[in-house]
Amino acid sequence: MNNPYYFIGMKEYNGIPASPGIAIHHVFAHYADSIPLPQYSLQESEVENEWSRYQSAVDRASDEIRNLMENLGAAASGKHQLLDAQLLMLQDPEMNDKIKKTLPETLQNVEWVLSEYINSMVNRLEASGDEYLAERSLDFMDVARRITNQLLYRERLSLTRISKEVILVSPNLLPSETIMLDPDKVRGIALDAGGKTSHTAILARSLGIPAVLGLRSITRNIKPDDLLIVDGNRGVVIVDPDEKTLICYRGKLFEQEKRESELVGLKNLPAETQDGKRINLLANIEIPEEIELVLASNARGVGLFRSEFLFMNPREQPDEDRQFRAYVKVLKAMDGLPVTIRTLDVGGDKLLPSMDGLDESNPLLGWRAIRFCLEEEEIFRTQLRALLRASVYGNLRVMFPLISNAEELDSALSILAEERRDLEAGGTPMSKNMPVGIMIEVPSAALISDVLARKSDFFSIGTNDLIQYTMAVDRGNEKIAALYQPYHPALWRLIKMTVENAEAACIPVGVCGEVAGDPVLAVMLLALGLDDLSMGAYSIPAVKRIIRSVNAGEASVALESIMNMATADEVESYLNGWMGDKLDK
C-alpha cells in the first residue's frame, strides 16, 4: 500500500494500436537496467588502454550479435536485417572516431563518454519532430547498451526466460529484446513509449503479438501479477478489469481465436467473390524487415514500399549503392511477385534531417513529395538510378507521389528517361519494361485522371491523403478528427471517376491507403472495378474472408446506392446493414 500509484478498481489506458488482436493475461513487468554508469577521471597515460577496452567491447558485442543470428537460423531474414544494421552501427566510423577523440579531451572513462555521445544522438533524433527518426533512437540505445554491458561484463536479463503466458509491460523494448520474444509465452505487449513505425511494433506484428504502445504511464500504475487486457485493435489497455468487462473481452477473444482459425484455411485461396470476381490483395511495407509478414500472409505482392526509411539517417543521405541493395533485397525476397516502390515522399509531417529549420505555415500543402524531388533533383536522380539498376532483379514498379498536375508528371518522366539513357550508355543492365505509375492523392489528380492516365502505366489511389485533401482536414489534428471520413460520398465519387478514366486508358488501378484494409470498404472497391488492394499484411486475411463471403453483383447494387447518398453517416450505416452478419463471422 506504500506505492503512491496504487489504486483499486479497473483503470483504462489509451495508447497507439501498434499490433492488432486481443490478449488477457497477468502482467510481467520488465524494466531496463537501473545500475548507474560509473564515472571517473583518467590520467593521460590511461587513455590508450581505455580506447583498447572500448575496441575489445565492440568486438565482443559484434560476436554476440553474430552468435544470435546463427541461433535464429537462416529463415528469420527480417530479424537478420535488424541485427545486420546493429553490426553496421557497431562499426560506424563516426561514432568510433568521436569516442576516440573525446577520451583525451575529457579524460573520462569510456562508459561515460559513450553514454554522453549516445544521449546527444538520441536528443537530436527525438527533437527532429519526425516520428520515424525518433523511433530510430532506440537502435542507438540498443547498440550502446550492448557495448556497455561488455565493458562492465554485465549479463542482460533475457526475456527468453519467461516460462508462462504473460502480458509484457515495460517502459520500452529494445529491438534486440523484441526479436527474442516467444509469442507462445508473451501474449501481449504494453509499453510506455513507442509508435507504429518502431521496430518493436513491426516485430510484434510479424510475431502476431497484440501490442499497444505510447501508453506513457502504464508501468507506474501496475502491481505484480495484475490482470491486464491488451486491445491492439483499439489501442486500449485495461488494468484489473471488472467482471462485466472481463466477460465481454473473453467473448471477443473467443471470437478472435475462432476467426483466426478459420482464416488460416483461407491463406492459399484467392480473394474471389461467390460469383467468381477476383481481386489481388497486396501488402504495404515501411521497411524491409516486414517482408516476412508479407510472405506469411500470402500477399500477391507489395503494393506500396515507402522508401523514406532509407533517408532517415541523421548523419548521411543514402548513396546509390545503398539504395540499390535495399531495393534488390525486397525484390529477391518477393521472388517475381510485383513490388511497387514509391519514390521519396518527404515534407509535410515527414522531414529529412537536412530539412531541419524548414518553416512552412501549411506544410501539408507545401514543399513535399514530388515537389521536393523535382527541386532537389540530385537526390531524385540518385534514387531513380538505384531503382533502374534494381529493376532486373524482380518485378519492379515505380510510382511518383502527390502528382497534382500533368507538368509534374512530365518533368519526373523526363528525368527518369535521362537517367535511363545514361545508364544504358554505360552498359548497365535494366528492365526494358519497368512500369511507371502515379499516386492519385489530391482532388486535382482525380479530376484530370483522364489526362494523367495517358501518361502513366498504372494508378495507385492513396486514400489517406485523398480523404485529407478532399475533406480539407488535417488527419493529425484531434480537434477535427471526426471530419476525416473514409465513408464520405465525395471520396467515392472521386475514386469512381479515377477508376473509369483508368479503364478507358486500359491501365490498371489499385488502392494503397487505409481504406483498402477496411473489409466493408474493400468490397466497395472491388465493386468499383479496382485491380489491386494493398494494405497492412495483417489485414489481408480478414479482407479476403469478407470478399469470399459476398456476391459481386449485389455489391455493385450497394455501390450505386451509396453514390447517391449525402453523408458519411448514411453510407456507413447502410453498408454495415447491407453486410449484416458477414461482419461478425
C-alpha positions as CSV (number, residue, x, y, z in Angstrom):
1,M,0.0,0.0,0.0
2,N,3.1,2.3,0.1
3,N,3.0,2.6,-3.7
4,P,1.8,6.2,-4.4
5,Y,0.4,5.0,-7.7
6,Y,-1.6,2.1,-6.1
7,F,-5.2,2.1,-7.0
8,I,-8.2,-0.1,-6.5
9,G,-10.5,-1.0,-9.4
10,M,-10.5,-1.1,-13.1
11,K,-8.5,1.5,-15.0
12,E,-8.3,2.1,-18.8
13,Y,-5.3,3.5,-20.7
14,N,-5.3,4.7,-24.2
15,G,-2.3,4.4,-26.5
16,I,-1.2,3.6,-30.0
17,P,-2.7,0.4,-31.6
18,A,0.6,-1.0,-32.9
19,S,-0.3,-4.7,-33.5
20,P,-3.8,-6.0,-33.8
21,G,-5.5,-8.6,-31.6
22,I,-6.7,-9.1,-28.0
23,A,-4.8,-10.7,-25.1
24,I,-5.9,-11.3,-21.5
25,H,-3.2,-12.4,-19.1
26,H,-1.3,-11.5,-15.9
27,V,1.4,-8.9,-16.1
28,F,5.1,-9.5,-16.4
29,A,6.9,-6.2,-15.6
30,H,10.3,-5.7,-17.3
31,Y,12.4,-2.7,-16.6
32,A,15.7,-1.6,-18.2
33,D,19.0,-2.0,-16.4
34,S,18.9,0.5,-13.5
35,I,22.6,0.1,-12.4
36,P,24.1,3.6,-12.7
37,L,27.1,4.0,-15.0
38,P,30.5,4.6,-13.4
39,Q,32.1,7.9,-14.0
40,Y,35.7,8.6,-13.1
41,S,38.7,10.6,-14.3
42,L,41.6,9.2,-16.3
43,Q,45.2,10.1,-16.4
44,E,46.6,10.9,-19.9
45,S,48.7,7.7,-19.7
46,E,45.5,5.7,-19.3
47,V,43.7,6.9,-22.4
48,E,45.2,4.4,-24.8
49,N,44.2,1.5,-22.6
50,E,40.7,2.9,-22.3
51,W,40.4,3.0,-26.1
52,S,41.6,-0.6,-26.2
53,R,38.9,-1.5,-23.7
54,Y,36.3,0.1,-25.9
55,Q,37.6,-1.7,-29.1
56,S,37.5,-5.1,-27.3
57,A,34.0,-4.4,-26.1
58,V,32.8,-3.6,-29.6
59,D,34.4,-6.8,-30.9
60,R,32.7,-8.9,-28.2
61,A,29.3,-7.1,-28.9
62,S,29.7,-7.9,-32.6
63,D,30.4,-11.6,-31.8
64,E,27.3,-11.6,-29.5
65,I,25.2,-10.4,-32.4
66,R,26.7,-12.9,-34.9
67,N,26.0,-15.7,-32.4
68,L,22.5,-14.5,-32.0
69,M,22.0,-14.5,-35.8
70,E,23.3,-18.0,-36.0
71,N,20.9,-19.2,-33.3
72,L,18.0,-17.6,-35.1
73,G,18.6,-19.6,-38.2
74,A,18.5,-18.6,-41.9
75,A,14.7,-18.5,-42.0
76,A,14.4,-15.3,-39.8
77,S,15.5,-13.0,-42.6
78,G,13.7,-9.9,-41.2
79,K,15.4,-10.3,-37.8
80,H,18.7,-10.8,-39.5
81,Q,18.3,-7.5,-41.3
82,L,17.8,-5.7,-38.0
83,L,20.8,-7.4,-36.5
84,D,22.9,-6.6,-39.6
85,A,22.0,-3.0,-39.1
86,Q,23.3,-3.2,-35.5
87,L,26.5,-4.7,-36.7
88,L,27.0,-1.8,-39.1
89,M,26.3,0.7,-36.2
90,L,28.9,-1.0,-34.1
91,Q,31.4,-0.4,-36.8
92,D,30.2,3.2,-37.5
93,P,33.4,5.2,-38.1
94,E,31.7,8.5,-37.0
95,M,30.7,7.0,-33.6
96,N,34.1,5.3,-33.0
97,D,36.1,8.3,-34.2
98,K,34.0,10.5,-31.8
99,I,34.7,8.2,-28.8
100,K,38.4,8.1,-29.7
101,K,38.7,11.9,-30.0
102,T,36.6,12.6,-26.8
103,L,38.6,10.3,-24.5
104,P,41.7,12.5,-24.4
105,E,39.7,15.7,-24.4
106,T,37.5,14.9,-21.4
107,L,39.7,12.4,-19.6
108,Q,36.6,10.5,-18.5
109,N,36.1,6.7,-18.6
110,V,34.8,5.3,-21.9
111,E,31.4,4.1,-20.5
112,W,30.6,7.7,-19.6
113,V,31.9,9.1,-22.9
114,L,29.8,6.6,-24.9
115,S,26.7,7.4,-22.8
116,E,27.2,11.1,-23.4
117,Y,27.6,10.6,-27.2
118,I,24.5,8.3,-27.4
119,N,22.4,10.7,-25.4
120,S,23.3,13.6,-27.7
121,M,22.3,11.4,-30.7
122,V,19.1,10.4,-29.1
123,N,18.2,14.0,-28.2
124,R,18.8,15.1,-31.8
125,L,16.6,12.3,-33.2
126,E,13.8,12.9,-30.7
127,A,13.9,16.7,-31.3
128,S,13.6,16.3,-35.1
129,G,9.8,16.2,-34.9
130,D,9.8,13.2,-37.1
131,E,8.2,10.1,-35.7
132,Y,10.3,7.7,-37.8
133,L,13.6,9.4,-36.7
134,A,12.5,9.4,-33.1
135,E,11.8,5.7,-33.2
136,R,15.3,5.0,-34.6
137,S,16.8,6.4,-31.4
138,L,16.1,3.0,-29.8
139,D,18.6,1.4,-32.2
140,F,21.4,3.7,-30.9
141,M,20.4,2.9,-27.3
142,D,20.4,-0.8,-28.0
143,V,23.9,-0.8,-29.5
144,A,25.2,1.4,-26.7
145,R,23.8,-1.0,-24.1
146,R,25.5,-3.9,-25.8
147,I,28.8,-2.2,-25.7
148,T,28.3,-1.0,-22.1
149,N,27.4,-4.5,-20.9
150,Q,30.6,-5.8,-22.5
151,L,32.7,-3.1,-20.9
152,L,31.2,-3.9,-17.5
153,Y,30.9,-7.6,-18.1
154,R,27.3,-7.4,-17.2
155,E,24.8,-10.0,-18.3
156,R,21.5,-8.7,-19.7
157,L,18.2,-10.1,-18.4
158,S,16.9,-12.3,-21.2
159,L,13.2,-12.2,-21.9
160,T,13.6,-15.8,-23.3
161,R,13.4,-16.9,-19.7
162,I,9.7,-16.1,-19.4
163,S,8.2,-19.5,-18.7
164,K,4.4,-18.8,-18.6
165,E,1.9,-16.9,-20.7
166,V,2.0,-13.2,-19.8
167,I,1.5,-9.7,-20.9
168,L,4.8,-7.9,-21.1
169,V,4.7,-4.4,-19.6
170,S,7.8,-2.2,-19.9
171,P,8.8,1.5,-20.3
172,N,10.2,0.4,-23.7
173,L,11.7,-2.6,-25.5
174,L,14.9,-2.5,-27.4
175,P,14.8,-4.2,-30.9
176,S,17.1,-7.0,-29.9
177,E,14.8,-7.8,-26.9
178,T,11.7,-7.9,-29.1
179,I,13.5,-10.3,-31.5
180,M,13.9,-12.9,-28.7
181,L,10.2,-12.9,-27.6
182,D,8.4,-16.2,-27.7
183,P,4.8,-15.5,-28.9
184,D,3.6,-18.6,-27.2
185,K,4.6,-17.1,-23.8
186,V,4.4,-13.3,-24.4
187,R,0.8,-13.0,-25.4
188,G,0.6,-9.2,-25.4
189,I,2.8,-6.1,-25.1
190,A,2.1,-2.8,-23.3
191,L,4.7,-0.1,-23.4
192,D,5.0,3.5,-22.1
193,A,6.9,4.5,-25.3
194,G,7.0,3.6,-28.9
195,G,4.9,4.2,-32.1
196,K,3.6,2.3,-35.1
197,T,6.8,2.6,-37.1
198,S,9.1,1.4,-34.3
199,H,11.0,-1.9,-34.7
200,T,9.1,-3.1,-31.7
201,A,5.7,-2.5,-33.4
202,I,6.9,-4.1,-36.7
203,L,8.3,-7.1,-35.0
204,A,5.2,-7.5,-32.8
205,R,3.0,-7.5,-35.9
206,S,5.3,-10.1,-37.5
207,L,5.1,-12.3,-34.4
208,G,1.3,-11.9,-34.2
209,I,1.5,-10.4,-30.6
210,P,-1.2,-7.8,-29.8
211,A,0.6,-4.6,-28.8
212,V,-0.4,-1.1,-27.5
213,L,2.5,1.4,-27.4
214,G,2.8,5.0,-26.3
215,L,0.8,4.5,-23.0
216,R,3.1,6.9,-21.2
217,S,2.5,5.8,-17.6
218,I,1.3,2.2,-17.6
219,T,4.5,0.9,-15.8
220,R,3.8,3.2,-12.9
221,N,0.3,2.0,-12.4
222,I,0.6,-1.8,-12.3
223,K,1.1,-4.1,-9.4
224,P,2.8,-7.5,-9.6
225,D,0.6,-10.1,-11.2
226,D,-2.2,-7.6,-12.1
227,L,-4.7,-9.0,-14.7
228,L,-4.4,-7.0,-17.9
229,I,-6.4,-6.8,-21.2
230,V,-4.5,-5.6,-24.2
231,D,-6.7,-4.5,-27.1
232,G,-4.4,-3.9,-30.0
233,N,-7.3,-3.2,-32.3
234,R,-8.4,-0.1,-30.4
235,G,-5.2,0.9,-28.7
236,V,-6.5,0.2,-25.2
237,V,-5.0,-1.5,-22.1
238,I,-7.3,-2.3,-19.2
239,V,-5.8,-2.9,-15.8
240,D,-7.7,-5.0,-13.2
241,P,-10.9,-5.3,-15.4
242,D,-14.3,-5.7,-13.6
243,E,-16.3,-8.8,-14.2
244,K,-18.5,-7.3,-16.9
245,T,-15.5,-6.0,-18.9
246,L,-13.7,-9.3,-18.5
247,I,-16.7,-11.4,-19.7
248,C,-17.1,-9.0,-22.7
249,Y,-13.4,-9.3,-23.7
250,R,-13.3,-13.1,-23.1
251,G,-16.1,-13.2,-25.7
252,K,-14.1,-11.0,-28.1
253,L,-11.1,-13.2,-27.6
254,F,-13.1,-16.4,-28.3
255,E,-14.4,-14.8,-31.5
256,Q,-10.9,-13.7,-32.4
257,E,-9.4,-17.1,-31.9
258,K,-12.3,-18.7,-33.8
259,R,-11.8,-16.2,-36.7
260,E,-8.0,-16.7,-36.8
261,S,-8.5,-20.5,-37.0
262,E,-10.9,-20.0,-39.9
263,L,-8.6,-17.5,-41.7
264,V,-5.7,-20.0,-41.7
265,G,-7.6,-22.1,-44.1
266,L,-8.0,-19.2,-46.5
267,K,-4.3,-18.5,-46.8
268,N,-3.8,-20.3,-50.1
269,L,-7.3,-19.4,-51.6
270,P,-7.8,-16.5,-53.9
271,A,-9.7,-13.3,-52.9
272,E,-12.7,-14.2,-55.0
273,T,-16.4,-13.4,-54.6
274,Q,-19.0,-16.1,-54.6
275,D,-19.9,-15.3,-58.2
276,G,-16.3,-15.5,-59.4
277,K,-14.9,-12.0,-59.4
278,R,-11.3,-11.8,-58.2
279,I,-9.1,-9.0,-56.9
280,N,-5.4,-9.1,-55.9
281,L,-4.5,-8.4,-52.3
282,L,-1.1,-6.9,-51.8
283,A,0.8,-5.5,-48.8
284,N,2.2,-2.1,-47.8
285,I,5.6,-2.1,-46.1
286,E,7.6,0.6,-44.3
287,I,11.0,-1.2,-44.1
288,P,12.4,-4.5,-45.5
289,E,12.0,-6.3,-42.1
290,E,8.3,-6.5,-42.8
291,I,8.8,-8.9,-45.8
292,E,8.5,-11.9,-43.6
293,L,5.0,-10.9,-42.6
294,V,4.1,-10.2,-46.2
295,L,5.2,-13.7,-47.3
296,A,3.4,-15.3,-44.3
297,S,0.2,-13.6,-45.4
298,N,0.5,-15.0,-48.9
299,A,0.1,-11.4,-50.3
300,R,0.2,-11.2,-54.1
301,G,3.0,-8.7,-54.0
302,V,4.0,-5.4,-52.4
303,G,1.6,-2.6,-53.5
304,L,3.4,0.2,-51.6
305,F,7.0,0.2,-50.4
306,R,7.6,3.5,-48.7
307,S,11.2,4.3,-49.5
308,E,11.6,7.1,-46.9
309,F,13.2,4.7,-44.3
310,L,16.4,4.8,-46.3
311,F,16.7,8.6,-46.0
312,M,16.1,9.0,-42.3
313,N,19.8,8.6,-41.1
314,P,20.6,11.8,-39.3
315,R,24.2,11.8,-40.4
316,E,24.1,11.0,-44.1
317,Q,21.8,10.5,-47.1
318,P,21.9,7.1,-48.8
319,D,24.1,6.8,-51.8
320,E,23.0,5.0,-54.9
321,D,24.6,1.6,-54.0
322,R,23.0,1.5,-50.5
323,Q,19.5,2.2,-52.1
324,F,20.2,-0.3,-54.8
325,R,21.0,-3.1,-52.3
326,A,17.8,-2.3,-50.2
327,Y,15.6,-2.5,-53.3
328,V,17.2,-5.7,-54.6
329,K,16.7,-7.4,-51.2
330,V,13.0,-6.8,-51.3
331,L,12.7,-7.8,-55.0
332,K,14.5,-11.0,-54.5
333,A,12.5,-11.9,-51.4
334,M,9.3,-11.5,-53.3
335,D,10.6,-13.9,-56.0
336,G,8.9,-12.5,-59.1
337,L,5.7,-11.0,-57.4
338,P,5.2,-7.3,-58.1
339,V,6.9,-4.8,-55.8
340,T,5.8,-1.2,-56.2
341,I,8.3,1.3,-54.8
342,R,7.1,4.8,-54.1
343,T,9.8,7.4,-54.8
344,L,10.8,9.6,-51.9
345,D,7.8,11.2,-50.1
346,V,9.1,13.7,-47.6
347,G,7.9,17.1,-46.4
348,G,4.7,17.9,-44.6
349,D,4.8,15.7,-41.5
350,K,7.9,13.8,-42.6
351,L,11.1,15.8,-42.6
352,L,14.6,14.7,-43.6
353,P,17.3,15.6,-41.2
354,S,18.6,18.0,-43.9
355,M,15.2,19.8,-43.8
356,D,15.7,21.0,-40.2
357,G,14.6,24.6,-39.9
358,L,12.2,24.4,-42.8
359,D,9.3,26.7,-41.7
360,E,6.1,26.5,-43.7
361,S,2.8,27.8,-42.5
362,N,0.9,24.9,-44.2
363,P,3.5,22.1,-44.5
364,L,0.9,19.5,-45.7
365,L,0.1,21.9,-48.6
366,G,3.8,22.8,-49.1
367,W,7.1,21.6,-50.3
368,R,6.7,17.8,-50.2
369,A,6.8,14.5,-52.2
370,I,7.3,15.1,-56.0
371,R,7.6,18.8,-55.5
372,F,10.6,18.3,-53.2
373,C,12.2,15.8,-55.6
374,L,11.8,18.0,-58.7
375,E,13.6,20.8,-56.9
376,E,16.2,18.6,-55.1
377,E,17.0,17.0,-58.4
378,E,20.2,15.2,-57.5
379,I,18.5,13.3,-54.6
380,F,15.8,12.3,-57.1
381,R,18.2,11.2,-59.8
382,T,20.2,9.1,-57.4
383,Q,17.1,7.2,-56.3
384,L,15.9,6.7,-59.9
385,R,19.3,5.3,-60.9
386,A,19.2,2.9,-58.0
387,L,15.7,1.8,-59.0
388,L,16.6,1.3,-62.6
389,R,19.6,-0.8,-61.7
390,A,17.4,-2.9,-59.3
391,S,14.7,-3.5,-61.9
392,V,16.5,-6.6,-63.4
393,Y,16.2,-8.4,-60.0
394,G,12.5,-8.8,-59.9
395,N,9.1,-7.4,-60.9
396,L,9.6,-3.8,-60.0
397,R,7.0,-1.0,-60.5
398,V,7.9,2.6,-59.6
399,M,5.4,5.3,-58.7
400,F,5.6,9.1,-58.1
401,P,3.7,10.5,-55.1
402,L,1.4,13.5,-54.8
403,I,1.2,14.3,-58.5
404,S,-1.2,17.3,-58.8
405,N,-0.8,18.3,-62.5
406,A,0.4,16.9,-65.8
407,E,3.5,19.2,-65.8
408,E,4.9,17.5,-62.7
409,L,4.5,14.1,-64.2
410,D,6.1,15.2,-67.5
411,S,9.1,16.5,-65.5
412,A,9.5,13.3,-63.5
413,L,9.3,11.1,-66.5
414,S,11.8,13.3,-68.4
415,I,14.3,12.9,-65.6
416,L,13.7,9.2,-65.4
417,A,14.3,8.9,-69.2
418,E,17.5,10.9,-68.9
419,E,18.9,8.6,-66.2
420,R,17.9,5.5,-68.2
421,R,19.8,6.8,-71.3
422,D,22.9,7.5,-69.2
423,L,22.9,4.0,-67.6
424,E,22.3,2.4,-71.0
425,A,25.2,4.3,-72.5
426,G,27.4,2.8,-69.7
427,G,26.1,-0.7,-70.3
428,T,24.2,-1.1,-67.1
429,P,21.6,-3.8,-67.3
430,M,18.0,-2.7,-66.7
431,S,14.5,-4.0,-67.3
432,K,13.1,-2.7,-70.6
433,N,9.5,-2.8,-69.3
434,M,9.6,-1.3,-65.8
435,P,6.0,0.1,-65.3
436,V,5.9,3.7,-64.0
437,G,2.8,5.0,-62.4
438,I,1.5,7.7,-60.1
439,M,-0.4,8.0,-56.9
440,I,-3.8,9.7,-57.0
441,E,-3.8,11.6,-53.7
442,V,-5.2,15.0,-54.4
443,P,-8.6,16.0,-56.0
444,S,-6.9,17.7,-58.9
445,A,-5.3,14.5,-60.0
446,A,-8.6,12.6,-59.8
447,L,-10.3,15.3,-61.8
448,I,-7.7,15.2,-64.6
449,S,-7.1,11.4,-64.3
450,D,-8.1,11.0,-67.9
451,V,-5.1,13.2,-68.9
452,L,-2.8,11.6,-66.4
453,A,-3.8,8.1,-67.5
454,R,-2.4,8.7,-71.0
455,K,1.0,9.3,-69.5
456,S,1.0,6.6,-66.8
457,D,1.4,2.8,-66.8
458,F,-0.8,2.4,-63.7
459,F,-2.6,4.4,-60.9
460,S,-2.5,3.8,-57.2
461,I,-5.0,5.7,-55.2
462,G,-3.6,6.9,-51.8
463,T,-6.8,7.3,-49.8
464,N,-5.1,8.6,-46.7
465,D,-4.1,11.9,-48.4
466,L,-7.1,11.9,-50.8
467,I,-9.5,12.0,-47.8
468,Q,-7.4,14.6,-46.1
469,Y,-7.3,16.9,-49.1
470,T,-10.9,16.3,-50.3
471,M,-12.3,17.0,-46.8
472,A,-9.8,19.8,-46.1
473,V,-8.9,18.1,-42.8
474,D,-5.6,17.6,-41.1
475,R,-5.7,13.9,-40.2
476,G,-3.3,14.5,-37.3
477,N,-5.5,17.2,-35.7
478,E,-7.6,15.7,-32.9
479,K,-10.0,18.7,-32.8
480,I,-11.3,17.9,-36.3
481,A,-10.6,14.1,-36.4
482,A,-14.3,13.4,-36.9
483,L,-14.2,15.2,-40.3
484,Y,-11.7,12.6,-41.6
485,Q,-14.4,10.4,-43.2
486,P,-13.5,7.5,-45.4
487,Y,-17.2,6.8,-46.0
488,H,-17.9,10.2,-47.4
489,P,-19.7,10.1,-50.8
490,A,-17.3,12.8,-52.2
491,L,-14.4,10.4,-51.8
492,W,-16.2,7.6,-53.5
493,R,-17.2,9.8,-56.4
494,L,-13.5,10.8,-56.9
495,I,-12.4,7.2,-56.8
496,K,-15.1,6.1,-59.2
497,M,-14.1,8.9,-61.7
498,T,-10.4,7.8,-61.4
499,V,-11.2,4.1,-62.0
500,E,-13.4,4.9,-65.0
501,N,-10.6,7.0,-66.6
502,A,-8.0,4.3,-65.9
503,E,-10.2,1.7,-67.5
504,A,-10.8,3.9,-70.6
505,A,-7.0,4.2,-71.0
506,C,-6.6,0.4,-70.4
507,I,-4.2,0.8,-67.4
508,P,-4.6,-1.0,-64.0
509,V,-5.7,0.9,-60.9
510,G,-5.3,0.0,-57.3
511,V,-5.7,1.4,-53.8
512,C,-2.9,1.5,-51.3
513,G,-4.4,3.6,-48.5
514,E,-6.0,2.5,-45.2
515,V,-9.4,2.2,-46.9
516,A,-8.2,-0.9,-48.7
517,G,-7.7,-2.7,-45.3
518,D,-11.3,-2.0,-44.2
519,P,-13.3,-5.2,-45.0
520,V,-16.5,-3.3,-45.7
521,L,-14.9,-0.7,-47.9
522,A,-12.7,-3.3,-49.6
523,V,-15.9,-4.8,-51.0
524,M,-17.0,-1.5,-52.4
525,L,-13.6,-1.0,-54.0
526,L,-13.9,-4.4,-55.6
527,A,-17.4,-3.4,-56.9
528,L,-15.8,-0.3,-58.5
529,G,-13.5,-2.5,-60.5
530,L,-10.2,-2.0,-58.8
531,D,-7.5,-4.4,-59.9
532,D,-5.4,-4.4,-56.7
533,L,-5.9,-3.6,-53.0
534,S,-2.8,-3.0,-50.9
535,M,-2.9,-2.9,-47.1
536,G,-1.0,-3.8,-44.0
537,A,-0.2,-7.5,-44.3
538,Y,-2.1,-8.3,-41.1
539,S,-5.3,-7.0,-42.7
540,I,-5.2,-9.4,-45.7
541,P,-6.9,-12.5,-44.1
542,A,-9.9,-10.6,-42.8
543,V,-10.4,-8.7,-46.1
544,K,-10.1,-11.9,-48.0
545,R,-12.7,-13.6,-45.8
546,I,-15.2,-10.8,-46.4
547,I,-14.6,-10.8,-50.2
548,R,-15.2,-14.6,-50.4
549,S,-18.4,-14.2,-48.5
550,V,-20.1,-11.7,-50.8
551,N,-21.7,-11.6,-54.3
552,A,-20.1,-9.1,-56.7
553,G,-23.4,-8.4,-58.4
554,E,-25.0,-7.5,-55.1
555,A,-22.0,-5.4,-54.1
556,S,-22.4,-3.4,-57.3
557,V,-26.0,-2.6,-56.4
558,A,-24.9,-1.4,-53.0
559,L,-22.2,0.7,-54.6
560,E,-24.8,2.5,-56.8
561,S,-26.9,3.2,-53.7
562,I,-24.1,4.9,-51.7
563,M,-23.1,7.1,-54.7
564,N,-26.5,8.8,-54.3
565,M,-26.2,9.4,-50.5
566,A,-25.4,12.7,-48.9
567,T,-23.4,12.0,-45.8
568,A,-20.7,9.7,-44.5
569,D,-23.0,8.5,-41.7
570,E,-25.6,7.4,-44.2
571,V,-23.1,5.5,-46.2
572,E,-21.6,3.8,-43.2
573,S,-24.9,2.8,-41.7
574,Y,-26.2,1.5,-45.0
575,L,-23.1,-0.6,-45.7
576,N,-22.9,-2.1,-42.2
577,G,-26.6,-3.0,-42.5
578,W,-26.0,-4.5,-46.0
579,M,-23.1,-6.6,-44.9
580,G,-25.1,-7.8,-41.9
581,D,-23.9,-10.9,-40.1
582,K,-21.0,-11.3,-42.6
583,L,-19.0,-8.9,-40.4
584,D,-19.5,-11.0,-37.3
585,K,-18.4,-14.3,-38.6
